[in-house]
Amino acid sequence: MDWHSVRQSFELSIQHFTDRSVKVLSVAREKAKELDHTAITPEHVLLAFAEVEHGPGRIVLERLGIHLEQHLAELKALASIPPNQPMKAKLLFDSATESVLQQSKKQAKSLHHDYVGTEHLVLGLLASDTTATAKFLIYHGVTLDSFREELHRFLTME
């Protein structure tokens, strides 16, 4: 499936998302589909990060000590919990994931970036701190502030 058709398959506008962040969302969609879930959750998104080539979001997580491939069983268990969404014909983002994507856009804007990359997706996951995904990251020592600080170091190559 090409990126253009992937972008069109999502109901929520993902304009200005990088190809790699769209790839993460596409893999998250595949994970939800494999689990027969009715919606794409933040947990599917984090699980997808473990399977997509390393981008800034995953690199910064690794610099903070989170190596997702070492937590695959935990991530799969989080993602296996069915979302609280009514059955729909199309696989859509659940309300928590929509919030994560909106937070990702806000985080990108706050950094004066005109795109939403994987680093902004992670910031969006952390900003939506009531999700199981955010709690997982926080439990493993990654907070919104620590991620932003490390991202700044990464982007400025300190």
C-alpha positions in Angstrom: 0.0 0.0 0.0 1.5 3.4 -0.9 1.7 6.3 1.5 -1.0 8.3 -0.4 -3.6 5.6 0.0 -2.6 5.1 3.6 -3.1 8.8 4.3 -6.5 8.7 2.6 -7.5 5.7 4.6 -7.5 7.6 7.9 -10.5 9.6 8.8 -8.6 12.1 10.9 -6.6 14.7 8.9 -2.9 13.8 9.1 -1.8 16.6 6.9 1.9 17.7 7.5 2.8 14.3 9.0 6.1 12.9 7.9 6.2 9.6 5.9 7.8 7.9 8.9 5.0 9.1 11.3 2.4 7.9 8.7 4.2 4.6 8.6 3.9 4.3 12.4 0.2 5.0 12.2 -0.2 2.5 9.3 1.5 -0.2 11.3 -0.6 0.7 14.4 -3.7 0.2 12.1 -2.3 -3.2 11.1 -1.8 -4.2 14.7 -5.3 -3.2 15.6 -6.6 -5.2 12.6 -4.6 -8.3 13.6 -6.2 -8.1 17.1 -9.7 -7.7 15.6 -10.1 -4.4 17.4 -12.6 -1.8 16.3 -10.3 1.2 16.7 -6.7 2.2 16.8 -5.5 3.0 20.3 -2.4 4.7 21.6 -1.1 1.3 22.7 -1.2 0.2 19.0 0.8 3.3 18.2 3.5 2.6 20.7 3.7 -1.1 19.6 4.1 0.1 16.0 7.1 2.2 17.1 8.9 -1.1 17.9 8.5 -2.3 14.3 9.1 0.8 12.3 12.6 1.9 11.3 14.3 4.2 13.8 13.3 7.8 13.5 13.8 10.7 15.9 11.0 9.6 18.3 12.4 6.1 18.8 16.0 7.3 18.8 15.2 9.7 21.6 13.4 7.0 23.6 16.5 4.8 23.2 18.7 7.7 24.4 16.5 7.8 27.5 16.9 4.1 28.1 13.7 2.7 26.5 14.5 0.0 23.9 11.0 -1.0 22.7 12.1 -4.4 21.4 13.0 -5.3 24.9 9.5 -4.6 26.0 7.6 -6.3 23.2 5.7 -8.7 25.5 4.5 -5.8 27.7 3.6 -3.7 24.7 1.7 -6.5 23.1 -0.2 -7.1 26.3 -1.1 -3.4 26.5 -2.2 -3.3 22.9 -4.3 -6.5 23.3 -6.8 -4.8 25.5 -9.8 -4.1 23.2 -10.7 -0.4 22.9 -14.0 0.9 24.2 -15.5 1.8 20.8 -18.6 0.7 19.1 -18.2 -1.5 16.0 -17.7 0.5 12.9 -17.3 -0.4 9.2 -13.9 1.3 9.0 -11.0 1.0 11.5 -10.7 4.4 13.0 -8.7 6.1 15.7 -10.3 5.9 19.2 -10.9 9.2 21.0 -7.6 8.8 23.0 -5.6 8.4 19.8 -7.3 11.4 18.2 -6.3 13.3 21.3 -2.7 12.0 21.0 -2.6 13.2 17.3 -4.0 16.6 18.3 -1.4 16.8 21.1 1.3 15.8 18.6 0.3 18.7 16.3 0.4 21.1 19.3 3.8 19.8 20.4 5.2 20.2 16.8 3.8 23.8 16.8 5.3 24.6 20.2 8.7 23.5 18.8 8.1 25.7 15.7 8.1 22.7 13.4 5.8 22.7 10.4 5.6 18.9 10.3 4.6 16.1 12.7 7.3 13.6 13.0 7.7 10.5 15.2 9.2 12.7 17.9 6.0 14.7 18.0 4.0 11.4 18.2 5.9 10.4 21.3 5.4 13.8 22.8 1.6 13.4 22.0 1.6 10.0 23.7 3.3 11.5 26.8 1.0 14.6 26.8 -2.0 12.3 26.9 -0.9 11.1 30.3 -4.1 9.2 31.3 -3.5 6.5 28.7 -1.8 3.1 29.4 0.9 4.1 26.9 1.8 7.3 28.8 1.8 5.4 32.1 4.1 2.7 30.5 6.5 5.4 29.4 6.4 7.3 32.7 6.9 4.0 34.6 10.0 3.4 32.6 11.3 6.9 33.4 10.3 8.9 30.4 8.3 12.1 31.1 7.2 14.8 28.8 9.9 17.1 30.1 12.7 14.5 29.9 11.7 13.6 26.4 11.6 17.3 25.3 15.0 18.0 26.8 16.6 14.9 25.2 14.9 15.8 21.9 16.4 19.3 22.0 19.9 17.7 22.7 19.3 15.3 19.8 18.1 18.0 17.3 21.0 20.3 18.2 23.4 17.4 18.4 24.7 18.2 21.9 
